[in-house]
Amino acid sequence: MPTRSPLDETSKRIIEQLQENGRRSYADIGKAVGLSEGAVRQRVQRLTASGIMQVVAVTDPLQLGFQRQAMVGVRVSGDVRAVAAELERIEAVDYLVLTAGSFDIMLEVVCASDADLLELLNTRIRTLPGVLSSETFVYLELRKQSYDWGTGA
């Protein structure tokens, strides 16, 4: 049985407006969804306070001089959460999930160069206690990146 979304259609439409442009005014959103500016402000505050939504700036690593992105699969011996906690501390790690399957942990890293990626792998990731092995998947081209979960029909 599918779970029901905690969002009504109006909240979904507000989120869609902010996904298109996170700087859109409450008045403009209100016009698009049929609410007053104040009602939109209250809904956005409730959505952010509940943790359902965040309004953030997303940067393009390539435009900032980070020429290498990669996904790294990590196999662990022992407590996967302890290894994950150590990996979370690494600044170059921008995404980390515990997984089931061939890898115990998958993480995305953003580095300035291939040399920086090699340094990160050899001195920060593979040397952690509990890390059995890792496999690196270098990004050649980013084709799709979206943040519109939960608002589609």
Kinemage of the C-alpha trace (Angstrom):
@kinemage 1
@onewidth
@group {chain A} dominant
@subgroup {mainchain}
@vectorlist {calphas} color= white
{ca met a 1} P 0.000 0.000 0.000
{ca pro a 2} L 1.569 3.337 -1.035
{ca thr a 3} L 2.154 5.877 1.705
{ca arg a 4} L 0.305 9.171 1.535
{ca ser a 5} L 2.274 12.325 1.031
{ca pro a 6} L 2.179 14.719 3.993
{ca leu a 7} L 1.693 17.527 1.483
{ca asp a 8} L -1.570 18.829 0.102
{ca glu a 9} L -1.702 20.029 -3.508
{ca thr a 10} L -1.225 23.695 -2.560
{ca ser a 11} L 1.938 22.953 -0.570
{ca lys a 12} L 3.259 20.886 -3.480
{ca arg a 13} L 2.645 23.805 -5.842
{ca ile a 14} L 4.436 26.209 -3.464
{ca ile a 15} L 7.437 23.866 -3.346
{ca glu a 16} L 7.416 23.568 -7.147
{ca gln a 17} L 7.512 27.371 -7.414
{ca leu a 18} L 10.537 27.508 -5.096
{ca gln a 19} L 12.234 24.651 -6.953
{ca glu a 20} L 12.021 26.700 -10.140
{ca asn a 21} L 13.360 29.804 -8.395
{ca gly a 22} L 14.284 29.777 -4.705
{ca arg a 23} L 14.266 33.583 -4.653
{ca arg a 24} L 10.693 33.939 -5.922
{ca ser a 25} L 8.699 36.300 -3.718
{ca tyr a 26} L 5.837 35.108 -1.540
{ca ala a 27} L 3.563 37.516 -3.434
{ca asp a 28} L 4.496 35.937 -6.797
{ca ile a 29} L 4.066 32.432 -5.382
{ca gly a 30} L 0.711 33.436 -3.944
{ca lys a 31} L -0.489 34.615 -7.361
{ca ala a 32} L 0.586 31.315 -8.916
{ca val a 33} L -1.091 29.101 -6.308
{ca gly a 34} L -4.101 31.226 -5.351
{ca leu a 35} L -3.087 32.272 -1.827
{ca ser a 36} L -2.215 35.547 -0.137
{ca glu a 37} L 1.406 36.499 0.454
{ca gly a 38} L 0.914 35.937 4.202
{ca ala a 39} L -0.597 32.483 3.710
{ca val a 40} L 2.343 31.475 1.501
{ca arg a 41} L 4.817 32.802 4.093
{ca gln a 42} L 3.134 30.737 6.831
{ca arg a 43} L 3.140 27.577 4.715
{ca val a 44} L 6.804 28.007 3.766
{ca gln a 45} L 7.698 28.542 7.433
{ca arg a 46} L 5.786 25.377 8.429
{ca leu a 47} L 7.413 23.355 5.638
{ca thr a 48} L 10.910 24.461 6.633
{ca ala a 49} L 10.297 24.153 10.402
{ca ser a 50} L 9.013 20.587 9.944
{ca gly a 51} L 12.088 19.598 7.922
{ca ile a 52} L 10.045 18.709 4.828
{ca met a 53} L 11.733 21.458 2.803
{ca gln a 54} L 14.936 23.492 2.755
{ca val a 55} L 15.658 26.510 0.605
{ca val a 56} L 19.367 26.379 -0.275
{ca ala a 57} L 21.810 27.652 -2.879
{ca val a 58} L 23.213 24.911 -5.120
{ca thr a 59} L 26.592 25.614 -6.688
{ca asp a 60} L 28.211 24.119 -9.777
{ca pro a 61} L 31.534 22.569 -8.706
{ca leu a 62} L 33.025 23.001 -12.195
{ca gln a 63} L 32.335 26.743 -12.140
{ca leu a 64} L 34.118 26.937 -8.764
{ca gly a 65} L 37.272 25.191 -9.984
{ca phe a 66} L 36.529 21.661 -8.795
{ca gln a 67} L 37.379 19.604 -11.862
{ca arg a 68} L 36.837 16.095 -10.493
{ca gln a 69} L 33.679 14.539 -9.080
{ca ala a 70} L 33.362 10.860 -8.292
{ca met a 71} L 31.174 8.341 -6.529
{ca val a 72} L 33.063 6.004 -4.224
{ca gly a 73} L 31.720 2.652 -3.086
{ca val a 74} L 33.211 1.459 0.207
{ca arg a 75} L 33.190 -2.056 1.657
{ca val a 76} L 33.455 -2.180 5.443
{ca ser a 77} L 34.378 -4.713 8.098
{ca gly a 78} L 32.700 -4.126 11.447
{ca asp a 79} L 30.398 -1.245 12.340
{ca val a 80} L 29.487 0.560 9.129
{ca arg a 81} L 28.147 3.516 11.143
{ca ala a 82} L 31.553 4.128 12.743
{ca val a 83} L 33.236 4.252 9.335
{ca ala a 84} L 30.462 6.486 7.992
{ca ala a 85} L 30.966 8.877 10.914
{ca glu a 86} L 34.647 9.223 9.990
{ca leu a 87} L 33.862 9.712 6.299
{ca glu a 88} L 31.319 12.428 7.166
{ca arg a 89} L 34.161 14.515 8.616
{ca ile a 90} L 35.957 14.715 5.255
{ca glu a 91} L 35.229 18.080 3.627
{ca ala a 92} L 35.398 16.704 0.074
{ca val a 93} L 32.511 14.310 0.824
{ca asp a 94} L 29.246 16.007 -0.112
{ca tyr a 95} L 26.892 13.002 -0.120
{ca leu a 96} L 27.021 9.806 1.904
{ca val a 97} L 24.573 6.922 2.259
{ca leu a 98} L 24.648 3.535 3.946
{ca thr a 99} L 23.601 0.913 1.435
{ca ala a 100} L 22.754 -2.747 1.005
{ca gly a 101} L 24.393 -4.650 -1.819
{ca ser a 102} L 27.943 -4.702 -3.173
{ca phe a 103} L 28.971 -1.687 -1.082
{ca asp a 104} L 28.220 -0.787 2.508
{ca ile a 105} L 28.654 2.941 1.899
{ca met a 106} L 28.358 5.109 -1.193
{ca leu a 107} L 29.740 8.617 -1.115
{ca glu a 108} L 30.154 11.437 -3.581
{ca val a 109} L 33.335 13.498 -3.512
{ca val a 110} L 34.249 16.776 -5.159
{ca cys a 111} L 37.961 17.496 -5.717
{ca ala a 112} L 39.985 20.180 -7.453
{ca ser a 113} L 41.954 17.680 -9.544
{ca asp a 114} L 42.740 14.035 -10.176
{ca ala a 115} L 45.795 14.437 -7.934
{ca asp a 116} L 43.537 15.633 -5.114
{ca leu a 117} L 41.198 12.695 -5.687
{ca leu a 118} L 44.134 10.265 -5.515
{ca glu a 119} L 45.354 11.895 -2.296
{ca leu a 120} L 41.860 11.714 -0.787
{ca leu a 121} L 41.456 8.037 -1.683
{ca asn a 122} L 44.926 6.961 -0.566
{ca thr a 123} L 45.347 8.954 2.625
{ca arg a 124} L 41.846 9.685 3.935
{ca ile a 125} L 39.467 6.946 2.780
{ca arg a 126} L 41.397 3.704 2.235
{ca thr a 127} L 43.406 4.131 5.437
{ca leu a 128} L 40.376 4.384 7.746
{ca pro a 129} L 40.048 1.504 10.229
{ca gly a 130} L 37.298 -0.828 9.030
{ca val a 131} L 37.613 0.019 5.327
{ca leu a 132} L 38.197 -3.226 3.446
{ca ser a 133} L 38.151 -1.825 -0.083
{ca ser a 134} L 36.781 0.936 -2.237
{ca glu a 135} L 35.838 1.385 -5.855
{ca thr a 136} L 35.800 4.797 -7.502
{ca phe a 137} L 33.445 5.852 -10.287
{ca val a 138} L 34.744 9.039 -11.903
{ca tyr a 139} L 32.118 11.355 -13.381
{ca leu a 140} L 32.695 12.067 -17.063
{ca glu a 141} L 29.575 14.179 -17.622
{ca leu a 142} L 26.676 15.161 -15.386
{ca arg a 143} L 23.516 14.605 -17.397
{ca lys a 144} L 20.757 15.081 -14.830
{ca gln a 145} L 20.470 16.467 -11.333
{ca ser a 146} L 17.066 17.255 -9.878
{ca tyr a 147} L 15.606 18.141 -6.510
{ca asp a 148} L 11.888 17.823 -7.194
{ca trp a 149} L 10.958 14.761 -5.151
{ca gly a 150} L 7.469 14.439 -3.801
{ca thr a 151} L 5.741 17.166 -5.770
{ca gly a 152} L 4.921 15.345 -9.023
{ca ala a 153} L 1.619 13.703 -9.714
